[in-house]
Amino acid sequence: MAVNLKGDQKINSVPTTKSKALRVNLNANIYGTFAEIGAGQETVRNFFRAGGASGTIAKAMSAYDKDFSDAIYGEEPDNRYVTESRLKKMLRHEMELMEERLSRTKHPDKLFFSYANTVATINFSKKFKGHGWVGFRFQLDPLEDYNEIVLHLRFKETDARLQQETLGVLGVNLIYGAFYMNDNPKDLVKSFYDNLDKDQLEIDMINFSGPRFMYVDNRLMSLQLVKNGMTNAVMFDANGNNLLPAQVLYKKNILALRGSFRPVTKVNMDMYEKSKALFFKENKVDPKTTQIIFEITLSNLRAEGEINERDFLDRAELLCSLGQKVMITNFQEYYKLVEYFSEFTKERMALAMGVYNLIQIFDEKYYRNVSGGILEAFGKMFYRDLKVYMYPYKEKETGDYITSDNLKVHPRMKELYKFFKHNGKLVDITDFDPEILHIFSRRVLKMITEGETGWEEMLPKGIAEIIKKDRLFGYSKRKMLKK
């Protein structure tokens, strides 16, 4: 029997943390456990203080000691406790105990849940600000399977007590949103910051699963995190699963390719293959510890006004079909992207780009908001172990190839460019395919939307078939037949 959670209550303003906890407590059907490690029992404390908690809380625990924690949830192979793996073990173990200890016959209408977090708050020296995993496993119908929301956060505050309180508010927002906002995941995600400020914490990964979220595309939920200013970068893999960037990039060599990929073309993949070959020839680069990333900026997604989510998913679908990891960032300037990577690795990095993007790097207008201007930005980029691989451009009028040797930059930038080039930071991709340099994504997109023929040959193998089958980028078979 489905239990009505929505009620007739209409909320026009953001409810307080206490009122959220109280509304959950006063629902006679909601019943579950809290297991919190590393930052006190901050979430359950809000429910105890709100009143009426006896009908909601089956158990609250905090297995701080590692031996106790291992005895309850099992040992972690890597001996790390603030991990997604640990969180999921906690959620499932506590839910199994609920099912084992409470009779469904006696409680036919109960909606069981388990809330868990495993967190490391700021350390004594304040060099490590702390992070954590938070999860919620819950039912919306006693006869349905469980739904699950898992997220990762990074603390921004520099006081452990404040971080604990922030975690407690986030936990209440998650539980309340899961029960009362589950039919609108985008609003649910936004509600995580109710009664909080973005200066307090960053949410950089989230995954939804379960029967009520079977139609939720987690890549789209990742996009919401960047779009709403909750984080500056998100990542997902070839299967469309959201990844934690810090985990993927940790101590890795990184090669990043920025583009619109609208759609991904033979030029994009030629740049990928040739830059990868150059990167793997570097002495310090081990292919086994290398991450290659296709990056799309939020500004690129907004190029035509508001973000078109269907267009975003079309791009993601094609890159995923090619087996690539995709990153969405809020870093229009390359030096910010490099700074971000440097939070997680000291290994060698490389950026692969075309002529147009390289010219942008030497355009002063992109550094007006940097106190030290372009020199400060270049210092942030190139004091690190970084190289830029440049893919050439063929001029229509002359047929000449534009490379690093004949690239024209603003006169004021000439000396900086020479220094940059002669220090080996800029490397030309010389073994490019000259037969494909006429291909541009925007031209291919126009051909697709206007029903022209011949665009199929401009794309990597299998991509045209996916576009046609799934009708991506406005492809219409009827329009093609009319032509």
Buried (B, 14 or more C-beta within 10 A) or exposed (E): EEBEBEEEEEEEEEBBBBBBBBBBBEBEBBBBBBBBBBBBBBBBBBBBEBEBBEEBBBBBBBBEEEEEBBEBBEEBEEEEBBBBBBBBBBBBBBBEBBEEEBEEEEEEEBBBBBBBBBBBBBEEEEEEBBBBBBBBBBBBBBEEEBBBBBBBBBBBBEEBEBBBBBBBBBBBBBBBBBBBBBEEBBEBBBBBBBBBEEEBBBBBBBBBBBEBBEEBBBBBBBBBBBBBEBBBBBBBBEEBEBBBBBEBBEEBBBBBBBBBBBBBBBBBBBBBBBBBEBBEEBEEBEEEEBBBBBBBBBEBBEEEEEBEBEBBBBBBBBBBBBEBBBBBBBBEBBBBBBBBBBEBBEBBBBBBBBBEBBBBBBEEEBBEEBEEEBEEBBEBBBEBBBBBBBBBBBEEEEEEBBBBEEBEBEEEBEEBBEEBBEEEBBBBBEEBBEEBBEBBBEBBBEBBEEBBEEBBEBBBEEBBEBBBEBEBBBBEEEBBEEE
